Amino acid sequence: MHLKKIQVGKSTLVELFARQHGLALRTVNLERHPELAPVFSSKDPEQIIQQIEFLPKMEPIGADTLLFLDEIQAVPEAIAALRYFYEERPGLPVVSAGSLLEFALSGHHFSMPVGRVQYLHMGPMTFGEFLAAMDEEALQGFIADYEPGREIGEVVHQRLLQLLRSYCQVGGMPEAVAVFADSRSYQKVGEVHNSIIDTYRDDFPKYAGARNLNRMLQVFNFAARNVGVKIKYSNISPRDQSVTIKRDIELLTMSRVLGKVVYSHCSGLPLQADLSEKVYKLLFLDVGLMNAICGLDWRDLARLDEAKLINQGALAGQFIGQHLQAMLADKPNRELNYWLREGCAANAEVDFVMGLGGRIIPIEVKSGASGSLKSLHQFMGNKQAPLAVRFDTNRPTVQRIDTATIINKRQQQVQYPLVSLPLYLVERLDTIVDLLARQS
């Protein structure tokens, strides 16, 4: 199915699910019916269904029906009621969807339906999904099947880089991808981005409760413009207390508008067992939205050569981080990590560190020769990881690094395999690392 021929939001996915399972869909948009809040407070599924059936144009809810509670964040009482549907009406499938749920829940106190609800998160489309939407199934398949040692021809490489530029401007928000697939118009994509950004800004006052709206918007905009920068609360707002800004960031992080990349000492697996939680960087929801907030349009991207594309602000780091988050989407702990060394003669920082296949793998996102990877040399000298990964815009290579660096104030020889991958292969990272580590 081609994404460009359909709407591809949460509601559409529910419609497709109902159709595939032969269920009659009954949709209730709770943002349009806030008067249902006291009904859901009763926690009585029969009474709730009865009142829903009285809504305008609502058909009966019976056997072979899927009840869809859309925009559930508008009536948080409905979230608590889900457990009673599970327990008292197990034959009736109920699906809910919403955004900024954590904002709504932060101001309400009720028993969450733990163990009664399965949570699924819909993130931005990946580059591979973008290729499918653009009718580039051959290139999507090439990436999906890529293994180390396979040659990438110049034509394929250049086409993928060109489409990568498009993705960095369009991003992975389904509506933006659908519009671009239909029109190939960056201007229309920009209109979608502006609409999505305005929707988030409009939703903040609805669900942020007593939190200061202007400050929330300030944090929102700051994060988009400072992706990959170590967070100092005073840089966001010198007028507000750190604990206040921290809470705003936590809400935006829990609602997946922002993502944290937290410093880990990387002394062993799991990396999350060795964190310094007060030291972290941020990723934004989507690279296309990030560029829109930063004012970087398609004309700016078109003027950048490959090296500048890598080093243009946080663009490449956001792209890679966004896809690493997607790799961890079904994992219990989805938090990304990085490594940092401060207080020495020269600071060192590795963009990302992941645990892949029981191995600690450092990941750098940059251009240039291996001699510019001083932080990576420091990490490999300290941690002895099996290999290191660098993402850039060149075709894949594996080279043996043999260099001298300062470890614990002493010069030391460091040797390790450096796997250089083009940005567009990020979705194959896990497989590539596993295959190469087995060969070494």
N, C-alpha and C positions, 0 to 999 in steps of 0.2 A: 504494500500500500504506500502510495506516495504522499508524504506529509503535506506537500504543497496543495493537494486537492481537498484538504479538510482543515477544520480548526483543530488545534492540537493542545488545548488547555486541559485543566483537570476535569472540567465538565464533559468535554468530548471523550476523554478516556473512560469515564464512567458510562457514557452512552454506548461506546464500543463494547465495553465489558458486558453490559446488559444484553446487547444484541447477540454477542457471541454465546451467551449462556441461555438464550431464549427467555429472558425475563422482561416483564413489562415495567418500564421505568416510571417512577413517580418522584418528581423533583420538587423540593421545597427550598426556595431561596430565603434563608432566615434573615438576611439583611433587609428584605422587603417585608418580612412579617415578624418584627420584633415583639408584636403582641402575643406571640406564642411562648414567650419566656415563662410566664406563670404556669402555662400548660405543661411545659417540660419540667418545671419545678415539682410537679406532682409525682414524677418518677413512675407513673402508671402507663405502660405502653398502650393498653387498650384505650384509655382516655386520650392519650396523645394522638393515636391513629384516628380516633373518632373526630377530633377537632381538626386535624389536617385534612380529612375528607370533606370538611365543610368549606375549605378554601376555594376561591373562584377557579372554575375549570379543572378542578382536581377529580380524577377518576378514582374508583374504589381501590383500596389497598388490600389485596387478598393473596391467594396462592399464586405462585410464579410471578411475584412482584419484587422489584428492587426499590427500596426506599432510599432516596438520595437527599441528604441534608447538606445543601450547599451554603457556603459562607457561614459556617457554624460558629466562627469567632464572634458573630454578631449576637448570638444567644448562647453564652457559655453554659447556661443551665442544661442545654441539649447534650453537652459533652458528658456531664455526670449521668444523664439519663441513658446513655448508650449501654451501660452494664445491665440495666433492667430489660432492655430489648434482648440482649444476649441470654439472660437467664430465663425470662418469661415468654419470649417469642423467638426461640432458637431457629424456627423454620423461616423467619423473615430476614433476608439479608439486608443490612443497613450499611450504607457507605456515606461518609461525611467528608467534606473538603473545606479548606479555608486557608487564609494567609494571616501572618502575624498572630498566630494562636497564642504564643507565649505572652504577647502584650495583653490579650484579653484575660488569660488565666492569672496573670500576676496580680490582678485586683480582685480575684474571686477565691473563696475558700470553700472547697467541697472535696469530697472523696473522689479521686480519679479512678476510672474503671480499669485498674491494673489487672492484667491477665485476661481482660474481656475484649480488648481492642488491639487490632494489629495496625501498626503505624507504617505508612509508606511516605517517603519524601520525594517530590518531583523537582529535581534540579534542572539547570539549563541543559540544553541539548549539547552533546559532545561534538567534536569535529567530525567524527565518523558518522554520526546521525545527521549532521549538517550536509555532508557529502551525499547521503541517501536522499535527503530532501531536495538537493540540487540535481537529482537524476545522474549522479556520478557514482553509480553502483560499482563500476569497474575499479575506480580508485579506492572506494571504500573497501572492496574485497581485497585489493592489493595490500592495504594497510592491515586488514584483519588477518591476512595469511602471512605477513612478513616474518621472516626468521633471519637471524644473524648470518651474514655471508651472502645473502641474496642481493644481486646487483640492482640498483635503482638507476634506470636510464635518465638521461638529461631531460627528455621531454616529460617524463612522469614527475621528476623532481621539480621542475619549474612550474608545472601545472598545479602541483600540490602546494607549492609556496604561494602561488597566485591565489588559490582558494583559501589558503591560510590567512592571507591579508584580508580577504573578504570576510572570513569568520571573525577576525579580530575587530572588524568594524560592525558587523551585524550582531555578533555574539550568539548565544544559544537560547535566548528567550523564544519560545515556540512561535508566538505571534510575529516577532520580527523576522524569524527564519521563513515563515510561511509567506509573508509579504515580499521578501527578497526573492524567494523561489518563483513567485508569480510575476514580479515586475522587474527584477534586477535593478531596482531603483534605490540607491542609498538615501535619497531624499525622503522617500516613503518610509524607509527603515527608521530614519531620524524622527519622523513623526510618531512612529510606534514607540520608540525609546522615550520620547518626551511624555507620551501618554502614560507609559508604565511608571516613569519616575514621578509624574504628578499623582498617579494613583497611590503610590507608596506615601508620598507627602500628605495626601488627603486622608489616608488611613491612620496616620500617626495620631492625630487628635481624637479619632474615634475610639482607639483601643489602647492608647498610652496612659489613660487614666489621669492621675495627678501629675504626671511627669511633664516637664517644661517642653513645649512643642519646639520652640526656636532652638533650644539646646539639642534636642534629638535630631533636628535637621542639620545642625552644625556638625554633630558627630557623623551623621550619614554622609554629608558632603566631604568632610575631612577624610574619612576612610577611603572614599573613592579616589581622592587625589593623593593619597599617601600609602598606597598599597606597597607592602614589602618594607615598610619603614618601622623600626622599633618604636613602640608606642610610649609616649610621655604625655600624661594627662594634661600637663600645663601647656603643651603645644596645641591641644584641642581647644581648651578654654581656660585661660589663666584666672578667670573670675570665679570659677566653680571649684568645689572641693573634689579631690581625686575620687573619693568614694562615690560621688554622684555621677561623674563621667564613667567610672567603671561599671556602675549599674546600667547606664544607658547602653554601653557596649555589650554587656551581658545579654540584655534583652534582644538587641539586634543580632547577636550571635546565636542565641537560642532559636530565633525565628529564621535563621539561615540567610538573613540579608547580608551578614558579614561572616567570615570564617577566621578562626584564630590559627596562627602558626606559632607554636609555643616552644621556647628554648628548652632543649633537653641536653643533659650532660653526655648522653649517648654512650654510657658505660656498659650497657647491655640491653637485652630485650626483656620485656617490652619497653620501648622508649618512653612511654607514658609513666613508667615507674620512677623515672629519674628526671622529673621536670622541675623547672623554676617557673611556676605559674604566673609570677608577676612580670616576667619578661616575655613579650610576645610581639608579633607583627600581625597585620590584618590582610585578609583577602576580601574583595568585594563579591557581590552576588554573581556578577557576569561581566565579562570583558567588554561586551558591546555597551552595556549600561555605564560601565566605568568610563569608557571613552566619551560617551555622551555627556556625562557630568563634567568631565575634564575639558570639554570643548574640542576634542580631537576628532575631526571628521575625515571622510574618505579621501579628500584632497591632500590632507596632511600625511596620511598613510601612503598614498601613491608616490609622494616625493621621497620616501625613506628607502635607502638601499638596505640590503640584508643586515649589515652590521648595525645600522641605526635602528632598524626594526627591533633587533634584540635589545638594544640599549635605550630605547625610547621610554623613559620613565619606567613604569612597572608593567608595561604591556605584555612582554613575554613571560614575566614572572606570574602575572595574573592568569595568563593562558595555561601555563603548566600547573599552577596551584589549583585552578578550577578543575582540571582533569584529574589531578591526584585526589582531590576530594571526591570526585565521581567514582574513582577506583575503590574508595573506602566507604561508599554509600551504604553498603549492606553489612558493614562491620560494626561490632558493638562500640568500638571507640573510633570515631571518625576524625579526631583531631590531628592535624599535621604538626610536624616538628621541624626545628632547625637547630644548628649548632653555632655557638658564639664563644669567642675567646676575647676577653677584654682585660685591660690593666697591664698588658705586656708592652714591649717596645712597639709592636705593631698589632692592631686588632685583626682578628680573623673571623670570618662568618661564611658558613655554607648555607645556601638558600633553603634547601629542604634535606631532611634525613628521614628515610623510611625503613621499616622492617619488612623485607620482602623474602618470602620463603625461608624464614628463620635466619636471615642475614641483615646486618646493618648496612644500608646503601646510602652514601651521600650523593646529593644531586645539585649540580650547579647549572645556572641558566645564564649563559654569556657567550660572547664571540671572542676570537683571538686565539693565539697559539697557546700551547700547554704551559709555557713559561709564565703566563699571566694568572695561573690558577694557584696562587700562593696559599689561599685559605684552604683549598682542597688538599694541597700538599701537607699543610699543618694537620688537618683532620686525619689523613691517611697515616701520617707518622705517629699520631697519638692513639688512634683507634684500631689500626691494622684491619680495616674492612677488606673483604675479598676483592672488591672492585669499586670504581667510582664512575658516575654518569655525568656527562655534560650535554645539555641541550643547546643547539644553535641552529643555523640555517644551512649547514653543510650536509652532504650525504654521510651515511654512517661509516665510522671507522672504529677500530680497536687498536690502540697503541700502548706500548709498554713505557710507562714513565719511569725514568731513573734520574733523580735530581737530589740536590742537597738542600736542606732546610733547617731552621733552628727549632729544636725540640728541647724543652726544659733548659733553655739558655745554652744548649750545646748544638753544634752543627751535626746533622745526622743525614745519612743517605736514605732516601725514601724510594721504594720501587712498588709500582702497582699498575694494574691494567686500567686504562681510561677508555670508557665506552662513550664515544661521541655520537649523538643521535639528532636527526632533524626534529624540530618541534612537532611536526605532524605525526611522529611515531609514538607520542606519549602514551597512547592507549595500549600500546604493545609492551610497555616498560616491564611489567611483571614477567611476561613470557621471555622477553629478551634477556633479562637479568638471570632468570632461572637457567636458560639454555647455556649462556656463557659461563655462569658459575660452575655448572656441571662439567664443562669442557676444561676448566682451568685446574 
